[in-house]
Amino acid sequence: MKVVDERQDLEEQLKQYAAKIVALAEELPQSGVAIQISSQLLRSGTSPMAQYGMAQAAKSGGGAFVHNLKIGLKGLRESLGWLRLAQTTPSIERPDLVAPLVSETNELIRIFTASIQAAKSKLRGAK
């Protein structure tokens, strides 16, 4: 698979992930702690899509590219924390909706981590 195809695939995966986060947020009860979780998830769970887009606009493998991927990774890790909290919060009536997103978030964290390491390695090699 070409690098361009891989980028488009990840871009599409991040778009779908963000859509799932939005759908989950809409399913959460509109009271108490669920509102806070929903708000935080919307912010952190949609950020990786935007950061990846910004990374693609930067010079591939450059410092700005790595920086934006790191911010996207931070959003994914934060989302994972909120998703785990949602799984254990009694006011969340459907924790089963959260489990697939936890798995997908872990997968995206691995992808972002590998991309950052590869880009850093490329930067070191270019010096």
C-alpha positions in Angstrom: 0.0 0.0 0.0 1.3 3.5 -0.9 2.0 6.0 1.8 -0.7 8.3 0.4 -3.2 5.4 0.6 -2.2 4.8 4.2 -2.7 8.5 5.1 -6.1 8.5 3.5 -7.1 5.3 5.3 -6.0 6.8 8.7 -7.7 10.1 7.8 -10.9 8.1 7.1 -10.5 6.0 10.3 -10.1 9.2 12.4 -13.2 10.7 10.8 -15.2 7.6 11.6 -13.7 7.5 15.1 -14.8 11.2 15.7 -18.3 10.3 14.4 -18.5 7.4 16.9 -17.4 9.7 19.7 -20.1 12.2 18.7 -22.7 9.4 18.5 -21.7 8.2 22.0 -21.9 11.7 23.4 -25.4 12.0 22.1 -26.4 8.7 23.7 -25.1 9.6 27.2 -27.7 10.9 29.7 -28.0 14.6 29.9 -27.5 14.9 33.6 -24.8 15.1 36.2 -21.5 13.5 35.5 -22.5 12.2 32.1 -22.7 15.8 30.8 -19.1 16.4 31.9 -17.9 13.1 30.4 -19.8 13.9 27.1 -18.3 17.3 26.9 -14.7 16.1 27.5 -15.1 13.2 25.1 -16.3 15.5 22.4 -13.3 17.8 22.8 -10.6 15.1 23.2 -12.1 12.5 20.8 -12.5 14.8 17.8 -9.1 16.5 18.3 -7.0 13.7 16.7 -8.8 14.0 13.4 -8.1 17.7 13.3 -4.5 17.3 14.5 -3.8 14.6 11.9 -5.1 17.0 9.2 -2.8 19.7 10.4 0.1 17.2 10.5 -0.6 16.3 6.9 -0.5 20.0 6.0 3.0 20.3 7.6 6.1 19.0 6.0 5.8 15.2 6.3 8.2 13.9 8.9 9.2 17.4 10.0 9.0 19.0 13.4 5.5 20.5 12.9 4.3 17.1 11.6 5.6 15.4 14.8 4.2 18.1 17.0 0.7 17.8 15.6 0.8 14.0 15.9 1.8 14.4 19.5 -1.1 16.6 20.2 -3.4 14.1 18.5 -1.9 11.3 20.6 -2.5 13.4 23.7 -6.2 13.7 22.7 -6.4 9.9 22.2 -4.9 9.2 25.6 -7.3 11.7 27.2 -10.2 10.1 25.4 -9.2 6.7 26.6 -9.3 8.0 30.2 -12.8 9.5 29.7 -14.0 6.3 28.0 -12.7 4.2 30.9 -14.4 6.5 33.4 -17.6 6.2 31.4 -17.4 2.4 31.6 -17.3 2.5 35.4 -19.7 5.3 36.1 -23.0 4.1 37.4 -25.0 6.9 35.7 -23.9 5.7 32.3 -26.7 3.3 31.4 -25.0 1.7 28.4 -21.3 1.0 29.1 -21.4 -1.6 26.4 -21.4 1.2 23.8 -18.1 2.3 25.2 -16.1 -0.9 25.0 -15.6 -0.9 21.2 -14.4 2.7 21.4 -11.9 1.8 24.1 -10.4 -0.9 21.7 -10.4 1.5 18.8 -8.7 4.2 20.9 -6.0 1.8 21.9 -5.4 0.9 18.2 -5.2 4.6 17.2 -2.8 5.2 20.1 -0.5 2.5 18.7 -0.7 3.9 15.2 0.1 7.5 16.4 2.9 6.3 18.6 4.5 4.3 15.7 4.0 7.3 13.3 5.7 9.6 15.8 8.6 7.2 16.3 9.0 6.8 12.5 9.0 10.5 11.9 11.5 11.2 14.7 13.8 8.5 13.2 13.5 10.1 9.8 14.3 13.5 11.3 17.4 12.1 13.0 18.5 10.5 9.8 18.2 13.7 7.9 20.5 15.5 10.2 
